[in-house]
Amino acid sequence: MSARRKPRPGEILQAQIHPAPYLIQWERVLRWRERTQVSMQTGDEPFDFLAVLFASILQMRDWLIASRPDLRADIRGLFRDSANLGLARDVANGSKHMILTSWSAERAACIAREYAGAGRVHHVIPRAGGRNLDALPLADACLEEIGTFMASNALL
């Protein structure tokens, strides 16, 4: 059996040596949230920014589980049982896979532009019966739920 060699610089990911790796993703999600808001105000490709924001929100599940496997069941429960995070998962998977075969909620897996009068638009998650949800407030609700979970588990 050979001795394990020390990795050379550039061979390991920063997350592998970070004391709380999930914070790398959390801070990234918060930066994407701010960029998304700016893109919605300027009209600079808000669909792209929203897709990345929802994908980053979904990736928090993986980062939390990889960082804190002792909380795996609780983390999975949070993302499984939350209606908001279920919609975020569908939107993220819809933008990643194009075609979904399973859904978390009412087959809502896209972001749409809805006319809001006077030349304004809202970016929404279409829902059954015309109950469209504004995309950015949905993302904010997801961030609130994840942040509350992290705070209640002393992760912030």
PyMOL commands that set and color helices and strands:
alter all, ss='L'
color gray80, all
select helices_A, chain A and resi 14-17+22-42+46-67+69-81+83-97+128-130+135-152
alter helices_A, ss='H'
color red, helices_A
select strands_A, chain A and resi 112-115+121-125+133-134
alter strands_A, ss='S'
color yellow, strands_A
deselect
rebuild
show_as cartoon
